Amino acid sequence: MSQFDLAGEVAVVTGVLGQLGAVWTETLLRAGAQVVGVDRRADAGPRLAGVLAGQEPGRFHLLRADVTSHDELTASLCRCRELAGEPTVLVNNAGIDQPPSAAAESWEFEGIPREISSAVLEVNALGVLAACQVFGGSMARRGRGTIVNIGSLYGGVAPDHRYYEHLPSDPPFIKPPAYGMSKAAVAALSRYLAALWGPAGVRVNTLSPGGVLGGQDGQFLAKFTARVPLGRMAEPADLSGPLLFLASDLSQYVTGQELLVDGGYTCL
Ligand SMILES: NC(=O)c1ccc[n+]([C@@H]2O[C@H](COP(=O)([O-])OP(=O)(O)OC[C@H]3O[C@@H](n4cnc5c(N)ncnc54)[C@H](O)[C@@H]3O)[C@@H](O)[C@H]2O)c1
C-alpha cells in the first residue's frame, strides 16, 4: 500500500486554477506530495481555496506562468526548486476549449478563423510539449519522474454535433476541430516521450477524461449521458483514482499509455 504514498514527491500541476486543477491538487496533496501549481492567472479563486482549506499549510505553492512561454516555465522550475525541491511528478493539465453554450461564438466549419485553431494548438499541444521539455527534461537528467498529460475523449473520437443542435446559435455551434487535434497530439507526445525517457526512468502517460459535469444545460446532459454506459457525466471523485494510479508507483510498469476515464463512452 506504500505505493499510494507520494510523501517526498514534488508535483507540478499546470492550469491549476481551473475545474480539474483543483481535483488533481487535492488528490496529490492527500497522497502526501507537495504541489506547485502553475497558471497564467494569478487569482487563486474559491475552488482551490476550498481544497487548500483542509490541508496542512505550506505544501502548496502557486506560480504565475504561461505554458506557451519557455522562459516563464524555466523561471517556474527554478522557483519550484527553491520552494519545494526537484519536481518528480508533472501533471500537464493547462488547456483551452470552447464549451458548448448558447453564448459561444460559432462559425461554419469552412470559416473557423485560423487564430482560433492556432490558439488552441499553441496551449494544448505546444504548451504541453514545452512543459515536458522544461520539467520533464529535468526529471530525465536526474533519472526519475512521472508525467501525466491530460488528454480528452475527443482526442480519440469525434464530438457528436447533434449534442448541440438545440442551441440557438447561428450558424449552428460546432466544437472547434483544433481541440480534438490538440488532444490527439498530447497522446502522441506521451508515447514519444515514453519511448525516449523510459531508459532514463521517466514514465509518461495520458489521462483522458470523458465529459465532466460542470454547468452543461439539461438537453446536452440528456443527449450525452444517453451515450455513456455508466449513464452519467464524470465527477471529480471519478478522476482522483486514475490520477493517483498514473502519478504513483502503482503504475510503475505502465508507460506510453492512454487511460480513458469516460464511463465507457468509447467502448460502444
Ligand atoms: N472539464 C472537462 O470536461 C474536460 C474533459 C476532458 C478533458 N479536459 C481537459 O482537462 C484540462 C483541464 O480542464 P478544466 O475543465 O479544468 O479547464 P478550465 O478552463 O477550468 O481550466 C484550465 C486552466 O488552465 C489555465 N490555462 C489556460 N491556458 C494557459 C496557459 N497558456 N498557461 C497556463 N495556464 C493556462 C487557465 O487559466 C485555467 O485555470 C484541460 O486540458 C482540458 O482539455 C477537461
The ligand as an SDF file (V2000), in Angstrom:
LIG
                    3D

 44 48  0  0  0  0  0  0  0  0999 V2000
  -13.6710   19.6390  -17.8950 N   0  0  0  0  0  0  0  0  0  0  0  0
  -13.8620   18.7140  -18.8100 C   0  0  0  0  0  0  0  0  0  0  0  0
  -14.9960   18.3200  -19.1340 O   0  0  0  0  0  0  0  0  0  0  0  0
  -12.6940   18.0770  -19.5050 C   0  0  0  0  0  0  0  0  0  0  0  0
  -12.8830   16.8940  -20.2180 C   0  0  0  0  0  0  0  0  0  0  0  0
  -11.7870   16.3150  -20.8520 C   0  0  0  0  0  0  0  0  0  0  0  0
  -10.5490   16.9070  -20.7720 C   0  0  0  0  0  0  0  0  0  0  0  0
  -10.4050   18.0720  -20.0840 N   0  0  0  0  0  0  0  0  0  0  0  0
   -9.0680   18.6580  -20.0410 C   0  0  0  0  0  0  0  0  0  0  0  0
   -8.6910   18.8450  -18.6950 O   0  0  0  0  0  0  0  0  0  0  0  0
   -7.8660   20.0020  -18.5700 C   0  0  0  0  0  0  0  0  0  0  0  0
   -8.4500   20.9340  -17.5410 C   0  0  0  0  0  0  0  0  0  0  0  0
   -9.7760   21.2670  -17.9070 O   0  0  0  0  0  0  0  0  0  0  0  0
  -10.6770   22.2230  -16.9970 P   0  0  0  0  0  0  0  0  0  0  0  0
  -12.0780   21.8370  -17.2650 O   0  0  0  0  0  0  0  0  0  0  0  0
  -10.1580   22.2430  -15.6190 O   0  0  0  0  0  0  0  0  0  0  0  0
  -10.4060   23.6250  -17.7110 O   0  0  0  0  0  0  0  0  0  0  0  0
  -10.5470   25.0830  -17.0930 P   0  0  0  0  0  0  0  0  0  0  0  0
  -10.8090   26.0020  -18.2160 O   0  0  0  0  0  0  0  0  0  0  0  0
  -11.4930   25.0650  -15.9300 O   0  0  0  0  0  0  0  0  0  0  0  0
   -9.0910   25.3680  -16.5160 O   0  0  0  0  0  0  0  0  0  0  0  0
   -7.9640   25.4930  -17.3420 C   0  0  0  0  0  0  0  0  0  0  0  0
   -6.8990   26.2680  -16.5790 C   0  0  0  0  0  0  0  0  0  0  0  0
   -5.7650   26.3520  -17.4390 O   0  0  0  0  0  0  0  0  0  0  0  0
   -5.2560   27.6790  -17.3540 C   0  0  0  0  0  0  0  0  0  0  0  0
   -4.5610   27.9990  -18.5890 N   0  0  0  0  0  0  0  0  0  0  0  0
   -5.0970   28.1540  -19.8240 C   0  0  0  0  0  0  0  0  0  0  0  0
   -4.1650   28.4810  -20.7010 N   0  0  0  0  0  0  0  0  0  0  0  0
   -2.9880   28.5250  -20.0060 C   0  0  0  0  0  0  0  0  0  0  0  0
   -1.6510   28.8280  -20.3630 C   0  0  0  0  0  0  0  0  0  0  0  0
   -1.3250   29.1830  -21.6200 N   0  0  0  0  0  0  0  0  0  0  0  0
   -0.7010   28.7630  -19.4030 N   0  0  0  0  0  0  0  0  0  0  0  0
   -1.0180   28.4420  -18.1140 C   0  0  0  0  0  0  0  0  0  0  0  0
   -2.2750   28.1750  -17.7260 N   0  0  0  0  0  0  0  0  0  0  0  0
   -3.2420   28.2160  -18.6590 C   0  0  0  0  0  0  0  0  0  0  0  0
   -6.4820   28.5690  -17.1390 C   0  0  0  0  0  0  0  0  0  0  0  0
   -6.1370   29.8210  -16.5750 O   0  0  0  0  0  0  0  0  0  0  0  0
   -7.3310   27.6880  -16.2240 C   0  0  0  0  0  0  0  0  0  0  0  0
   -7.0630   27.9630  -14.8550 O   0  0  0  0  0  0  0  0  0  0  0  0
   -7.7780   20.6100  -19.9630 C   0  0  0  0  0  0  0  0  0  0  0  0
   -6.5960   20.1810  -20.5950 O   0  0  0  0  0  0  0  0  0  0  0  0
   -8.9910   20.0420  -20.6620 C   0  0  0  0  0  0  0  0  0  0  0  0
   -8.8350   19.9910  -22.0540 O   0  0  0  0  0  0  0  0  0  0  0  0
  -11.4330   18.6610  -19.4370 C   0  0  0  0  0  0  0  0  0  0  0  0
  1  2  1  0
  2  3  2  0
  2  4  1  0
  4  5  1  0
  4 44  2  0
  5  6  2  0
  6  7  1  0
  7  8  2  0
  8  9  1  0
  8 44  1  0
  9 10  1  0
  9 42  1  0
 10 11  1  0
 11 12  1  0
 11 40  1  0
 12 13  1  0
 13 14  1  0
 14 15  2  0
 14 16  1  0
 14 17  1  0
 17 18  1  0
 18 19  2  0
 18 20  1  0
 18 21  1  0
 21 22  1  0
 22 23  1  0
 23 24  1  0
 23 38  1  0
 24 25  1  0
 25 26  1  0
 25 36  1  0
 26 27  1  0
 26 35  1  0
 27 28  2  0
 28 29  1  0
 29 30  1  0
 29 35  2  0
 30 31  1  0
 30 32  2  0
 32 33  1  0
 33 34  2  0
 34 35  1  0
 36 37  1  0
 36 38  1  0
 38 39  1  0
 40 41  1  0
 40 42  1  0
 42 43  1  0
M  CHG  2   8   1  16  -1
M  END
$$$$
